[in-house]
Amino acid sequence: MPEDLEELRAATTALLSLATDLQAWDAVRVGTLGKSGALTTLLKELGKTAPEARRERGAALNRLKDDLATAIEARRVALEAEALAARLAAERMDVTLPPRPEIPGSLHPLSRTLEEITAIFGAMGFSVAEGPDIESDWHNFSALNIPGHHPARDDHDTFYLPGVPEQGSNGPPRVLRTHTSPVQVRTMLGQPPPIRVIVPGRTYRADHDATHSPMFHQCEGLVIDRDITLGHLKGCLTDFLRAFFGITTLPVRFRASYFPFTEPSMEVDIGWSRRTGEIGGGTDWLEILGSGMVHPKVLANCGIDPREWQGFAFGMGMERLTMLKHGMPDLRPFYESDLRWLRHYAASPFAPASLHEGVAG
Ligand code: DAH
């Protein structure tokens, strides 16, 4: 290869190794292969070479061009790899750091109860359904067989909102839902049976004392299928209560009662000691939830043929369950955000409720 070409090769190679970033590298590339780069200029001058030497010089120039293009590209790849390695080293994050000893957050006892209820019913094949806090009068009352004049409405005094605008100002009022039962209606209207859902959520009533809050939480349950009997209801709720309180021999009693949306209806009691407050001990009974076989009228209101389908429903207060499980005397601290109370009753977010771990732990 002619001397001047060897020199250009050596000079370019040296410049390339001196280029330590992509900007310097690009200057070498343009200075060599660019429009007025050193090699490009030599190629342009090929025409001036004497015809007998032109062929040989042309071949040498093209070889050099290939070699330099390869070297330049290799340098780019190397520089990019170096830049990436430097970035990875600089932005390195140690994900193996242990958690801080002081956990910044913890689970409110109501959230923990919700997790436990969901774990227990989840294992029995229930899924979770939800509905709006602001309900129509129809979903909250009428569809559940509680007509306007019904005395059951007295126990469900709540907060009323203006009527639905599209039905005119005289339209039926909307209410803050007084129970989670309207989601039974929404679920039945929204999906064909069989149905197996629980419905945890906020509920409202015009009530305020040590054991009542204007806003509280309930969990509803609904099972609709063919051939569902009172036996299923009793087995399901007995299993639930024993799992929730972690007492396999917990006495459970079903007592005839009345709800407009179930027939027959039953109150469910658990054994406890009135004197010591011990759940499962003593000879007293404590009312814990309401239940019953879904009223045929409610099924029909929701477009389900009561001759073909039947089922059971239940509803319970989540604060009440939580208070009983943890021996809490007063409901108001649930919403007062007193850190001392929260620290005392809170659960660890790193110990989620599961049947495998034992929800009562
Ligand atoms: N909705 C009732 C209440 O708030 C509780 C209840 C009772 C729900 C019986 C039910 C049921 O689904 O079957 O007082």
Residues whose N, C-alpha, C, O or C-beta is under 5 A from the ligand:
A	BS01	DAH	T178 H179 S181 G221 F259 T262 G290 S291 G292 A313 F314 G315
